Amino acid sequence: MIHLRLRLIFFVALAWLTFGIMQETTWPSRSYLIGIAASLALAWLVIAFVTRLIINGFVRGVVRYAGWTWATLIILDLTDETQRLLDSIGLHLGETRISVWLIVQAIAILGALFFAARLISTTTSSRIKRNEEISPSMKVLAVKFLQVALYGAAFFIGLRTVGFDPTGLAFLSGATGFGIGFGLQKVVSNLVSGVIILLDKLIKPGDVISLGETFGWINALGARYVSVVTRDGKEYLIPNEDLITSQVVHWFHSNEFVRLDIYFGTAYGDDPHQVRKIAIDAAARVPRVLSMKAPVRHIVGFGDSSVDYVLHFWIRDPTQGLTNIRGNVYLALWDAFHQNGISIPFPQREVRMLNETDDVSKSTHFYGQRRQNAARRTALVSCHIETSRQDSYFIY
């Protein structure tokens, strides 16, 4: 940053050196313009370095040019004339007179107060977040309350400082109430819902929730929304109102244990008692499956071609993913079944092509003369299908 201002630094140093020499060797009036130029250059240099502390580029530019303008007016001794000119331009709003000078003062004072409020809020918030004795939800609530209090105090103190009476804004209360009642319903609802969520300690950053088709962990709690990050990297901004009015699945609200279910089937020729033992042993060997809550397997029905089972097992780290642990358990079942000769049935179909003559005769038998005439005009193929239940169907 300094090397970008080297020319201005050298110019300021040279200007003040020249001004000092001329003050000692000649009449002061001859160095008047050099003194003004040196003062302006020094003011611009100081403002340029100070405004580097402002992170926002737009705000930094506004403050920099406003500071340069005001410093120039002070050095040229034009502040009184400028103030009178700006104060002469204004309008009356009820009993309150608002001038351009009042607006300039309000912007400058409010900007400084808001900057101080932001600095205090950032410093205090970082200390609150580092405090391990406060719960995560209370940390968020404390930070939000602190921000509202600081910015609100900065706003009203700024108005009082410039001599503006906030009671003059009473005429806006009717319009504000009308806007809140109609246009800002959702905004107010989300704000109130956010406060309820924080006070009830329903959720906190890091919790894993499911809302509809969205599954992920909470990244941040905002004033109007909750940021939920899914395992594929997508970030959903869910309004606070939805968390209050909709059904939310909290994967470890009261405890950290989560039960998962997987379904599979085996052939009727396999011993279900053996299948039960093999399935439980295979699932128990998978990492992340808890041994303190042993897996359980049940028969849930007799299907068309298989005996259907459900396998229950427990984990305690849903933040590490659910699909991957289910996939690992399925792979363990596959390997165990292959090693022990357990078959997983699947529907089998056999298609046999019949000649056209047989097809026509069957069509005549079932559908009459009209279907027979249609079959003679087209080569209709009959398919004979056999399923694993030994059912047969003729399709024409």
Secondary structure, DSSP 4 states (H G I P E B T S, - for coil): -TGGGHHHHHHHHHHHHHHHHHHHHS-GGGGHHHHHHHHHHHHHHHHHHHGGG---HHHHHHHHHHHHHHHHHHHTT-HHHHHHHHHHSEEEETTEEEEHHHHHHHHHHHHHHHHHHHHHHHHHHHHHHH-TTS-HHHHHHHHHHHHHHHHHHHHHHHHHHTT--GGGGGGGHHHHHHHHHHTTHHHHHHHHHHHHHHHHT---TT-EEEETTEEEEEEEE-SSEEEEE-TTS-EEEEEHHHHHHS--EETTSS-S-EEEEEEEEE-TTS-HHHHHHHHHHHHHTSTTS-SSS--EEEEEEE-SSSEEEEEEEEES-GGG-SHHHHHHHHHHHHHHHHHTT----------EEPPHHHHHHHHHHHHHHHHHHHHHHS----EEEE-TT--EEEE-
